[in-house]
Amino acid sequence: MRKPSLRTGAFLFGALLSGVFSLNAGIQWIEKNHDFGLMKEILGPQTGVSRFVNTGNAPISVIDARPSCGCTGVEFSDAETAPGDTLSIAYTYDPAGRPGRFEKSIKVWLSDGTEQVIMIRGNVLGAPESLDMFYPVEAGPLRLSDSVIIGGNVTDTRTPGYFIKAYNQATDTIRPLATSESQALRIECSQQKLGPGDLATFVIYFKAGALGEYGPVELPVSFVADSASPDAGSVTVPLRATVLPSAKSLSGKDLAKAPRCFPVPDPVDLGIIRHDAAQPVGFAILNDGGSPLRIRKIYSDIVAVKYNRLPKEIKPDKSVRVSLELDLRDLPAGPFRIPLRIITDDPVTPVKEFTVAGEIR
């Protein structure tokens, strides 16, 4: 037995020149494709064999054989096989770090000029180390790929979909289920049942406009390991996103009538402060547009922002004073610059950013 060569083209060309190809050549597979079934990763690589009979009237040999993936090794003999004799091709699949189903191909080049394809498949029951790496969230027999669903920035006109993979680490079939109490979420699963070592993909669709809320949001998604056995295990994974209004493209006339948001001053300078308590921040919001400006939310990605109430609307060419409290206790001593965001119905700049600066001593 030997490992595959990289000389396939040279062998074929040489065979053509020497007239080795025979019109009466032929093979018949005894077993071609191979199913490893359920493999345990902890048991290491496993080997399968495919065999064929030379049904022609001339000798035949394997010139080369190559797998489609580095996880599979191939061994074969390049000796000639006489008519009526059998030739074997052995292959070994390494399941290390590869939990779940797999399907690989092995191309085989024969001296009669033909190309054969062997398919191998199986299902790997992952070892604890691999599952901790790829599916770190555990709920009984169910493992999930993520502890948080990161939604990023989403405008209120979009419905993005987010993916989370599920893996069955048990030796029994389970029926995983994901639900949410939020009407803004719709959840689908690629498979209703998961056999041992099987994978499924949950798709969580977020209709941001249906939420009726802007700024950072956190929506819990509940995963049940087996809907047929509620006590099998469950876990909650949050979807975190920031909902933003969509900007609009307006003509010159419509633009003059639209509301426009400007924080004053920018930056807001707090000077030298202590960080043993919440810090009050005062500033004004100016509407430099032609229609009332409605304020939806003020927030920061860095520190907690608190306020009792926001003005419902600001009339054209008017400004309103706003008072906030920033929790700066987790910031280190020294100068700081914190971006704050104001979400309004300004169609051109629905999210306006300004800065609060100072020095903590």
C-alpha positions as CSV (number, residue, x, y, z in Angstrom):
1,M,0.0,0.0,0.0
2,R,1.2,3.5,-0.6
3,K,0.0,7.1,-0.3
4,P,-1.3,9.0,-3.3
5,S,1.1,10.5,-5.8
6,L,0.9,14.0,-7.4
7,R,1.9,12.6,-10.7
8,T,-1.6,11.9,-12.1
9,G,-1.1,13.9,-15.3
10,A,2.3,12.4,-16.0
11,F,1.0,8.8,-15.5
12,L,-2.0,9.4,-17.8
13,F,0.1,10.9,-20.5
14,G,2.6,8.1,-20.3
15,A,-0.2,5.5,-20.4
16,L,-1.6,7.1,-23.6
17,L,1.8,7.1,-25.3
18,S,2.5,3.5,-24.4
19,G,-1.0,2.3,-25.5
20,V,-1.9,0.8,-22.1
21,F,-5.5,1.9,-22.5
22,S,-7.7,-1.0,-23.6
23,L,-11.1,-0.8,-25.2
24,N,-12.0,-4.0,-23.3
25,A,-11.0,-2.6,-19.9
26,G,-13.7,-2.3,-17.2
27,I,-14.4,-2.5,-13.5
28,Q,-17.3,-3.4,-11.2
29,W,-17.5,-2.1,-7.7
30,I,-18.1,-4.5,-4.8
31,E,-18.5,-1.7,-2.4
32,K,-17.9,1.9,-3.5
33,N,-19.3,4.6,-1.2
34,H,-18.9,4.2,2.5
35,D,-21.0,5.3,5.5
36,F,-19.0,5.4,8.8
37,G,-22.3,5.9,10.7
38,L,-22.0,7.5,14.2
39,M,-18.4,8.0,15.1
40,K,-17.1,9.0,18.5
41,E,-14.4,11.7,18.3
42,I,-12.7,10.3,21.4
43,L,-12.0,7.0,19.5
44,G,-9.8,8.8,16.9
45,P,-9.5,8.2,13.2
46,Q,-11.5,5.4,11.5
47,T,-10.8,3.5,8.3
48,G,-13.0,2.2,5.5
49,V,-12.3,0.3,2.3
50,S,-13.8,0.3,-1.2
51,R,-13.1,-2.6,-3.6
52,F,-13.7,-3.2,-7.3
53,V,-13.1,-6.2,-9.6
54,N,-11.3,-5.9,-12.9
55,T,-14.0,-7.1,-15.3
56,G,-12.0,-6.4,-18.5
57,N,-9.5,-8.6,-20.3
58,A,-6.5,-6.4,-19.7
59,P,-4.6,-5.5,-16.5
60,I,-5.7,-2.3,-14.7
61,S,-4.2,-0.2,-12.0
62,V,-4.8,2.9,-9.9
63,I,-2.7,5.8,-11.0
64,D,-3.7,8.2,-8.2
65,A,-6.4,8.9,-5.6
66,R,-7.0,12.2,-3.8
67,P,-9.5,13.2,-1.1
68,S,-11.4,16.5,-1.2
69,C,-10.3,17.4,2.4
70,G,-7.1,17.2,4.5
71,C,-9.2,15.4,7.2
72,T,-9.1,12.3,5.0
73,G,-6.1,10.1,4.1
74,V,-6.0,7.6,1.2
75,E,-3.8,4.5,0.6
76,F,-3.8,2.3,-2.4
77,S,-1.5,0.0,-4.4
78,D,-0.4,1.1,-7.9
79,A,0.4,-2.6,-8.9
80,E,-1.5,-3.9,-11.9
81,T,-4.6,-6.0,-11.2
82,A,-5.2,-8.9,-13.6
83,P,-8.6,-9.6,-15.1
84,G,-10.9,-11.1,-12.5
85,D,-8.8,-9.9,-9.6
86,T,-9.9,-7.4,-6.9
87,L,-8.3,-4.1,-6.0
88,S,-8.8,-2.2,-2.7
89,I,-8.6,1.5,-1.8
90,A,-8.4,2.4,1.9
91,Y,-9.3,5.8,3.4
92,T,-9.1,7.1,6.9
93,Y,-11.3,10.0,8.3
94,D,-9.9,12.0,11.3
95,P,-12.9,13.3,13.4
96,A,-10.7,15.5,15.7
97,G,-12.3,18.9,16.1
98,R,-15.1,18.0,13.6
99,P,-18.3,17.3,15.5
100,G,-21.4,16.8,13.3
101,R,-22.2,15.2,10.0
102,F,-19.7,15.1,7.1
103,E,-19.6,14.1,3.5
104,K,-16.3,13.9,1.5
105,S,-15.3,12.7,-1.9
106,I,-12.2,10.8,-3.1
107,K,-11.3,11.0,-6.8
108,V,-9.6,7.9,-8.2
109,W,-7.8,7.9,-11.6
110,L,-7.4,4.4,-13.3
111,S,-5.0,3.3,-16.0
112,D,-7.9,2.8,-18.4
113,G,-8.4,6.6,-18.5
114,T,-11.5,6.7,-16.4
115,E,-12.0,8.8,-13.2
116,Q,-14.1,7.3,-10.4
117,V,-15.5,9.1,-7.3
118,I,-15.9,7.5,-3.9
119,M,-18.2,9.3,-1.4
120,I,-17.7,8.8,2.3
121,R,-20.0,10.2,5.0
122,G,-20.7,9.9,8.7
123,N,-21.6,11.7,11.9
124,V,-19.2,12.6,14.6
125,L,-20.3,12.6,18.2
126,G,-18.0,15.3,19.6
127,A,-15.6,15.1,22.5
128,P,-16.1,17.5,25.4
129,E,-13.1,19.6,24.4
130,S,-14.5,20.1,20.8
131,L,-18.0,20.9,22.0
132,D,-16.7,23.4,24.5
133,M,-14.9,25.2,21.7
134,F,-17.6,25.1,19.0
135,Y,-20.8,24.9,21.1
136,P,-20.0,26.4,24.5
137,V,-23.6,27.0,25.7
138,E,-25.1,23.9,27.2
139,A,-28.7,23.0,28.0
140,G,-28.9,19.3,28.8
141,P,-28.3,17.4,25.6
142,L,-28.4,20.6,23.5
143,R,-25.3,22.6,22.8
144,L,-25.5,26.1,21.2
145,S,-22.8,28.0,19.3
146,D,-23.3,31.4,20.9
147,S,-24.2,32.8,24.3
148,V,-25.3,36.2,22.8
149,I,-26.8,37.0,19.5
150,I,-25.1,40.2,18.3
151,G,-27.6,42.2,16.2
152,G,-25.6,45.3,15.6
153,N,-27.3,48.4,14.3
154,V,-30.7,47.8,12.7
155,T,-32.9,50.4,11.1
156,D,-36.6,50.3,11.7
157,T,-37.4,49.4,8.1
158,R,-35.3,46.2,8.1
159,T,-35.9,42.6,9.2
160,P,-32.4,40.9,9.4
161,G,-31.9,37.3,10.2
162,Y,-29.4,36.0,12.8
163,F,-28.1,32.4,13.0
164,I,-27.3,30.3,15.9
165,K,-26.2,26.6,15.6
166,A,-27.5,23.8,17.8
167,Y,-25.9,20.4,18.3
168,N,-27.2,17.2,19.9
169,Q,-24.5,15.8,22.2
170,A,-26.7,12.9,23.4
171,T,-27.1,9.4,22.1
172,D,-30.9,9.8,21.8
173,T,-33.0,11.9,19.4
174,I,-34.2,15.3,20.7
175,R,-36.6,18.0,19.4
176,P,-35.1,21.4,20.1
177,L,-37.4,24.5,20.3
178,A,-36.7,28.2,20.5
179,T,-39.3,30.8,21.5
180,S,-39.5,34.5,22.4
181,E,-42.2,36.6,24.0
182,S,-41.3,39.6,21.8
183,Q,-43.6,40.1,18.8
184,A,-40.6,41.6,16.9
185,L,-38.9,38.2,16.7
186,R,-39.8,35.3,14.5
187,I,-37.8,32.0,14.8
188,E,-37.3,29.1,12.4
189,C,-35.3,25.9,12.7
190,S,-33.7,23.9,9.9
191,Q,-34.7,20.6,11.5
192,Q,-37.5,19.5,13.8
193,K,-35.6,16.4,15.1
194,L,-31.9,16.0,15.9
195,G,-30.3,12.6,16.1
196,P,-27.1,11.9,18.0
197,G,-24.4,14.2,16.8
198,D,-26.8,16.1,14.4
199,L,-26.6,19.8,13.8
200,A,-29.5,22.3,13.3
201,T,-29.5,26.0,12.6
202,F,-31.9,28.4,14.2
203,V,-32.7,31.6,12.3
204,I,-34.0,34.5,14.4
205,Y,-35.7,37.3,12.3
206,F,-35.8,40.7,14.0
207,K,-38.5,43.0,12.7
208,A,-37.1,46.2,14.2
209,G,-40.0,48.5,13.3
210,A,-42.4,46.3,15.2
211,L,-40.6,46.8,18.5
212,G,-41.7,50.5,18.8
213,E,-38.5,51.3,20.6
214,Y,-35.2,52.9,19.6
215,G,-31.6,52.7,20.9
216,P,-30.0,49.6,22.5
217,V,-32.4,46.7,23.1
218,E,-32.1,43.3,24.6
219,L,-34.6,40.6,23.6
220,P,-34.4,37.2,25.3
221,V,-34.7,34.0,23.2
222,S,-35.5,30.8,25.2
223,F,-34.0,27.5,23.9
224,V,-35.5,24.2,25.1
225,A,-33.4,21.1,24.5
226,D,-36.4,18.7,23.9
227,S,-39.9,20.0,23.4
228,A,-41.1,16.4,24.2
229,S,-39.3,16.5,27.5
230,P,-39.5,20.0,29.0
231,D,-37.2,19.0,31.9
232,A,-34.4,17.9,29.6
233,G,-32.8,21.4,29.9
234,S,-33.2,25.0,28.7
235,V,-31.2,28.2,28.4
236,T,-31.9,31.8,27.5
237,V,-29.8,33.7,25.0
238,P,-30.2,37.4,24.5
239,L,-30.4,39.2,21.2
240,R,-28.7,42.6,21.5
241,A,-29.1,45.2,18.9
242,T,-29.4,49.0,18.5
243,V,-32.6,50.1,16.7
244,L,-32.2,53.2,14.6
245,P,-34.6,55.2,12.4
246,S,-33.9,55.2,8.7
247,A,-32.4,58.3,7.1
248,K,-34.4,59.7,4.2
249,S,-33.4,61.4,0.9
250,L,-35.4,64.7,0.6
251,S,-35.7,67.3,-2.2
252,G,-34.7,70.9,-1.4
253,K,-38.3,72.0,-0.7
254,D,-39.0,69.0,1.6
255,L,-35.6,69.4,3.3
256,A,-36.4,73.0,4.3
257,K,-39.6,71.8,6.0
258,A,-38.0,68.9,7.8
259,P,-36.9,69.1,11.5
260,R,-33.2,69.2,12.3
261,C,-31.4,68.3,15.5
262,F,-28.4,70.2,16.9
263,P,-27.1,69.6,20.5
264,V,-25.6,72.8,22.1
265,P,-22.9,73.0,23.2
266,D,-20.8,70.3,21.5
267,P,-18.8,69.1,23.3
268,V,-20.3,69.5,26.8
269,D,-17.3,70.3,29.1
270,L,-17.9,69.0,32.7
271,G,-14.5,70.2,33.9
272,I,-12.9,68.5,36.8
273,I,-15.2,66.0,38.6
274,R,-15.2,63.2,41.1
275,H,-16.6,59.8,40.0
276,D,-18.1,58.6,43.3
277,A,-21.6,59.6,42.3
278,A,-23.7,60.0,39.2
279,Q,-22.7,63.2,37.3
280,P,-25.4,65.7,36.1
281,V,-25.1,66.9,32.5
282,G,-27.0,69.8,31.1
283,F,-27.3,70.9,27.5
284,A,-29.8,72.1,24.9
285,I,-31.3,70.6,21.8
286,L,-31.9,73.1,19.0
287,N,-34.4,72.5,16.2
288,D,-33.0,74.3,13.2
289,G,-35.7,72.9,10.8
290,G,-39.1,73.9,9.5
291,S,-41.3,71.5,11.5
292,P,-41.5,70.1,15.1
293,L,-38.7,67.8,16.2
294,R,-39.5,64.7,18.1
295,I,-36.9,63.2,20.4
296,R,-37.0,59.4,20.9
297,K,-34.0,58.5,23.0
298,I,-30.6,59.6,24.3
299,Y,-28.0,56.9,25.1
300,S,-24.3,56.1,25.2
301,D,-22.5,52.9,24.3
302,I,-19.9,53.5,27.1
303,V,-21.7,54.6,30.2
304,A,-25.3,54.4,31.6
305,V,-27.5,57.4,30.9
306,K,-30.5,58.3,33.0
307,Y,-33.2,61.0,32.6
308,N,-36.6,61.6,34.1
309,R,-38.2,62.7,30.9
310,L,-37.5,64.1,27.5
311,P,-39.3,66.9,25.7
312,K,-42.0,65.4,23.4
313,E,-41.2,67.8,20.6
314,I,-39.3,71.0,19.9
315,K,-40.8,73.7,17.7
316,P,-39.0,75.1,14.7
317,D,-36.2,77.5,15.5
318,K,-36.5,76.7,19.2
319,S,-34.4,74.9,21.8
320,V,-35.1,72.9,24.9
321,R,-32.9,72.3,27.9
322,V,-32.2,68.7,28.7
323,S,-30.9,67.2,32.0
324,L,-29.1,63.8,32.2
325,E,-27.2,61.8,34.7
326,L,-24.1,59.8,33.6
327,D,-22.7,57.0,35.6
328,L,-18.9,57.6,35.4
329,R,-17.9,55.4,38.4
330,D,-16.3,52.7,36.2
331,L,-14.1,55.1,34.3
332,P,-10.4,55.4,35.2
333,A,-9.0,58.7,36.6
334,G,-7.9,61.2,34.0
335,P,-9.4,63.0,31.0
336,F,-12.4,61.4,29.2
337,R,-14.5,62.0,26.1
338,I,-17.8,60.1,26.0
339,P,-20.0,60.1,22.8
340,L,-23.7,60.4,23.4
341,R,-26.3,59.8,20.7
342,I,-29.7,61.5,20.3
343,I,-32.3,59.7,18.2
344,T,-35.0,62.0,16.7
345,D,-37.2,62.1,13.7
346,D,-34.7,64.3,11.8
347,P,-35.0,62.6,8.4
348,V,-31.5,63.5,7.3
349,T,-29.6,62.7,10.5
350,P,-31.8,60.5,12.7
351,V,-28.9,59.8,15.0
352,K,-27.0,62.8,16.1
353,E,-23.8,62.3,18.1
354,F,-22.2,64.8,20.5
355,T,-19.5,64.6,23.1
356,V,-19.3,65.0,26.9
357,A,-15.8,65.7,28.1
358,G,-14.0,66.3,31.4
359,E,-11.4,65.0,33.8
360,I,-11.9,62.6,36.7
361,R,-9.8,63.1,39.9
